[in-house]
Amino acid sequence: MTGTQEQPKVLYIMPWQGITNPVAIQDTDMQITLPEFNPIHPKQFQQQVREFSLNKSKANND
């Protein structure tokens, strides 16, 4: 019996903190100013998701 040689299809999505400055495009210079991204801590992110979920469910029940 032989297995398949197909490569696994994997997509990694990494959460990031909100951006303080949005992407800006200069008209004449055609330069793009990208915001500064900061990685988040997984445990803090999970806690924020839980709090958001609880607040949203409370709002829907009112």
Solvent accessible surface area in square Angstrom, and as a share of the most:
residue,aa,sasa,rsa
1,M,245,1.09
2,T,133,0.77
3,G,61,0.59
4,T,115,0.67
5,Q,159,0.71
6,E,116,0.52
7,Q,142,0.63
8,P,107,0.67
9,K,175,0.74
10,V,94,0.54
11,L,146,0.73
12,Y,179,0.68
13,I,140,0.71
14,M,132,0.59
15,P,55,0.34
16,W,130,0.46
17,Q,83,0.37
18,G,71,0.69
19,I,80,0.41
20,T,121,0.71
21,N,100,0.51
22,P,100,0.63
23,V,80,0.46
24,A,43,0.33
25,I,110,0.56
26,Q,85,0.38
27,D,127,0.66
28,T,131,0.76
29,D,87,0.45
30,M,148,0.66
31,Q,111,0.49
32,I,108,0.55
33,T,76,0.44
34,L,126,0.63
35,P,13,0.08
36,E,136,0.61
37,F,108,0.45
38,N,69,0.35
39,P,96,0.60
40,I,31,0.16
41,H,115,0.51
42,P,94,0.59
43,K,171,0.72
44,Q,108,0.48
45,F,71,0.30
46,Q,95,0.42
47,Q,81,0.36
48,Q,115,0.51
49,V,73,0.42
50,R,128,0.47
51,E,82,0.37
52,F,133,0.55
53,S,63,0.41
54,L,107,0.53
55,N,95,0.49
56,K,113,0.48
57,S,51,0.33
58,K,127,0.54
59,A,68,0.53
60,N,113,0.58
61,N,127,0.65
62,D,156,0.81
